[in-house]
Amino acid sequence: MTQAIAYLAFNGNCAEAMRFYEQALHGKLEVLMSGADSPMAEQIPREFAHRILHARLALPGGGMLFGGDCPGHLPYEGIKGVSIAVDYATTEEAEQVFAALASGGQVTMPMQAAFWAKRWGMLIDRFGTPWIVNGELLPV
């Protein structure tokens, strides 16, 4: 089965972001590998060795979220033109996750009713990642 997995890029704060997502999304951080801990450690300049090469967060229900820091020699341009959408079976869980992700971020569309879900909202978290949170999807 093919599964699309978001791979988020960060500018040196991937470890902090992925630990935040682990808590906010009730996931399990399975991999958090820095350049210094990788098989490529000797090829990575010392000043970039702390940056995360690969992170893997397992989400409830089998989903995954990947992440890593942008290579230090490349310009970081942020996340553009995409939002990470997460669906929850209950409005209560969606509201809880929305509030956790919004902490320190910016709500762009407060949680409200929609034709596709009993509750939904949009935000940009404190790491610059755009999110859409849905609670109790409706038949469309």
C-alpha positions as CSV (number, residue, x, y, z in Angstrom):
1,M,0.0,0.0,0.0
2,T,1.4,3.4,-1.0
3,Q,1.2,6.0,1.8
4,A,1.9,9.7,1.4
5,I,4.0,10.9,4.4
6,A,4.7,14.6,5.0
7,Y,8.4,15.3,5.4
8,L,8.8,18.7,7.2
9,A,11.9,20.8,6.9
10,F,13.3,22.9,9.8
11,N,16.1,25.4,10.3
12,G,18.0,23.8,13.1
13,N,15.0,23.3,15.4
14,C,13.7,19.9,14.1
15,A,14.3,18.1,17.4
16,E,12.3,20.7,19.4
17,A,9.5,20.7,16.8
18,M,9.3,16.9,16.6
19,R,9.2,16.6,20.4
20,F,6.4,19.2,20.4
21,Y,4.4,17.2,17.8
22,E,4.9,14.0,19.7
23,Q,3.1,15.6,22.7
24,A,0.5,17.6,20.7
25,L,-0.4,14.7,18.3
26,H,-0.2,12.0,20.9
27,G,2.5,10.2,18.8
28,K,5.6,8.3,19.5
29,L,9.0,9.7,18.3
30,E,10.7,6.6,16.9
31,V,13.8,8.2,15.2
32,L,15.6,11.4,16.0
33,M,19.0,11.1,14.3
34,S,21.5,14.0,14.2
35,G,24.3,14.2,11.7
36,A,26.7,13.3,14.5
37,D,24.8,10.0,15.2
38,S,24.5,9.0,11.5
39,P,26.6,6.7,9.4
40,M,27.6,9.9,7.5
41,A,29.0,11.6,10.7
42,E,32.6,12.0,9.3
43,Q,31.2,13.7,6.2
44,I,29.2,16.4,8.0
45,P,30.9,19.6,9.0
46,R,31.3,19.9,12.8
47,E,29.1,23.1,13.0
48,F,26.2,21.2,11.4
49,A,26.6,17.8,13.2
50,H,23.8,18.6,15.8
51,R,21.2,19.2,13.0
52,I,18.7,16.4,12.6
53,L,19.1,14.3,9.4
54,H,16.0,12.3,10.0
55,A,13.1,12.2,12.4
56,R,10.1,9.8,12.4
57,L,7.0,10.3,14.4
58,A,4.4,7.4,14.5
59,L,0.9,8.7,14.9
60,P,-2.1,7.0,16.4
61,G,-3.9,4.9,13.8
62,G,-0.8,4.1,11.8
63,G,0.1,7.5,10.2
64,M,3.6,8.9,10.1
65,L,5.2,12.4,10.1
66,F,8.8,12.7,9.0
67,G,11.2,15.7,9.5
68,G,14.7,17.0,9.3
69,D,16.7,20.1,9.4
70,C,17.6,21.8,6.2
71,P,21.3,21.2,5.3
72,G,23.3,24.0,6.9
73,H,24.9,25.0,3.6
74,L,21.5,25.6,1.9
75,P,19.1,28.5,2.5
76,Y,16.0,27.6,4.6
77,E,12.9,28.8,2.8
78,G,10.2,27.5,5.2
79,I,7.2,25.5,4.4
80,K,5.2,26.9,1.6
81,G,2.0,26.0,-0.3
82,V,1.0,23.0,1.8
83,S,-0.9,22.3,5.0
84,I,-0.7,19.2,7.1
85,A,-4.3,17.9,7.6
86,V,-5.2,15.7,10.5
87,D,-8.6,14.1,11.1
88,Y,-10.0,13.0,14.5
89,A,-13.0,10.8,15.2
90,T,-14.4,13.2,17.8
91,T,-14.7,17.0,18.0
92,E,-13.3,16.9,21.5
93,E,-10.0,15.3,20.4
94,A,-9.8,17.7,17.4
95,E,-10.3,20.7,19.7
96,Q,-7.6,19.4,22.1
97,V,-5.1,18.8,19.3
98,F,-5.9,22.2,17.7
99,A,-5.3,24.0,21.0
100,A,-2.0,22.2,21.6
101,L,-0.7,22.9,18.1
102,A,-1.9,26.6,18.3
103,S,0.1,27.2,21.5
104,G,2.7,29.8,20.6
105,G,1.4,29.8,17.0
106,Q,-1.2,31.7,15.0
107,V,-4.8,30.6,14.5
108,T,-5.8,31.5,10.9
109,M,-9.3,30.0,11.1
110,P,-10.8,29.2,14.5
111,M,-12.5,25.9,15.1
112,Q,-16.0,25.9,13.6
113,A,-18.6,23.8,11.9
114,A,-18.2,23.0,8.2
115,F,-20.0,20.9,5.6
116,W,-17.3,18.2,5.7
117,A,-16.7,18.1,9.5
118,K,-18.6,18.9,12.6
119,R,-15.5,21.0,13.6
120,W,-12.5,22.2,11.7
121,G,-9.8,24.9,12.0
122,M,-6.5,26.1,10.6
123,L,-3.4,27.4,12.2
124,I,0.3,27.9,11.7
125,D,2.3,26.5,14.7
126,R,5.2,28.2,16.4
127,F,7.6,26.3,14.0
128,G,5.9,27.7,10.9
129,T,4.0,24.5,9.9
130,P,0.5,25.1,8.6
131,W,-2.2,22.7,10.0
132,I,-5.8,21.9,9.2
133,V,-7.5,20.0,12.1
134,N,-10.8,18.2,11.4
135,G,-13.1,16.6,14.0
136,E,-15.9,14.1,13.1
137,L,-15.9,14.1,9.3
138,L,-19.3,14.2,7.7
139,P,-20.4,12.5,4.5
140,V,-20.0,14.9,1.6
